[in-house]
Amino acid sequence: MIKAIFLDRDGTVNEEPPDEMVDSVIKVKILPNTIQALKLIKGTNFKLFIITNQIAISLGRLTIKEFHQINKYILNRLEKEGINI
């Protein structure tokens, strides 16, 4: 059996901005203790997944391309800390 942990991106991994829309990399702020917590999870036999739903796309404030750029930015920041997702 594969064990997995699913974490919501905005508000769990990174800070959710006041307008509740991470629509640029400028708004990405990794929450305190996130790196340490993710390293603890990666040290277990659980698979780690980060999930997100983005209303900004349906409202036209974020394109699919921008969405992927933000995700890539977050994943790159985590990889620099030794956390590969």
C-alpha positions as CSV (number, residue, x, y, z in Angstrom):
1,M,0.0,0.0,0.0
2,I,1.3,3.5,-0.9
3,K,0.9,6.0,1.9
4,A,0.4,9.6,0.8
5,I,0.0,13.1,2.3
6,F,-1.8,15.8,0.3
7,L,-1.1,19.4,1.3
8,D,-3.0,22.4,-0.1
9,R,-0.6,24.9,-1.6
10,D,-2.0,28.3,-0.6
11,G,-2.4,28.7,3.1
12,T,-0.5,25.5,4.0
13,V,2.8,25.6,2.1
14,N,2.8,29.3,1.2
15,E,1.1,32.3,2.7
16,E,-2.3,33.1,1.3
17,P,-2.4,36.8,0.4
18,P,-5.2,39.1,1.6
19,D,-7.0,38.8,-1.8
20,E,-6.7,35.0,-1.6
21,M,-5.1,34.8,-5.0
22,V,-1.5,33.9,-5.6
23,D,-1.4,35.3,-9.2
24,S,2.3,36.1,-9.4
25,V,5.6,34.8,-8.0
26,I,5.9,38.1,-6.1
27,K,3.1,36.9,-3.9
28,V,4.8,33.6,-3.0
29,K,5.9,33.6,0.6
30,I,6.8,30.2,2.0
31,L,5.2,29.9,5.5
32,P,7.5,29.7,8.6
33,N,8.4,26.1,9.5
34,T,7.2,24.8,6.1
35,I,10.7,23.7,5.0
36,Q,11.3,21.9,8.3
37,A,7.9,20.2,8.3
38,L,8.3,19.1,4.6
39,K,11.7,17.7,5.4
40,L,10.2,15.7,8.3
41,I,7.5,14.3,5.9
42,K,10.1,13.4,3.3
43,G,11.9,11.4,5.9
44,T,9.0,9.1,6.2
45,N,7.6,6.5,3.8
46,F,4.8,8.8,2.8
47,K,4.6,10.2,-0.8
48,L,4.1,13.9,-0.6
49,F,1.8,15.8,-2.9
50,I,1.0,19.5,-3.1
51,I,-2.5,20.3,-4.5
52,T,-4.2,23.5,-5.3
53,N,-7.4,24.9,-6.8
54,Q,-7.1,28.3,-8.4
55,I,-10.1,30.5,-8.8
56,A,-7.8,33.2,-10.3
57,I,-7.7,31.2,-13.5
58,S,-11.5,31.2,-13.9
59,L,-11.7,34.9,-13.1
60,G,-9.1,35.7,-15.7
61,R,-6.5,37.0,-13.2
62,L,-4.1,34.1,-13.9
63,T,-3.3,32.2,-17.1
64,I,-2.5,28.5,-17.2
65,K,1.1,29.5,-18.2
66,E,1.4,31.8,-15.2
67,F,0.0,29.1,-13.0
68,H,2.7,26.7,-14.1
69,Q,5.4,29.4,-13.6
70,I,4.2,29.9,-10.0
71,N,4.2,26.2,-9.3
72,K,7.6,25.8,-10.9
73,Y,8.9,28.7,-8.8
74,I,7.6,27.0,-5.6
75,L,9.0,23.6,-6.5
76,N,12.4,25.1,-7.3
77,R,12.5,26.9,-4.0
78,L,11.7,23.6,-2.2
79,E,14.2,21.7,-4.3
80,K,16.9,24.1,-3.2
81,E,16.1,23.0,0.4
82,G,16.4,19.3,-0.6
83,I,12.7,18.7,-0.9
84,N,11.8,17.1,-4.2
85,I,8.1,16.7,-4.8
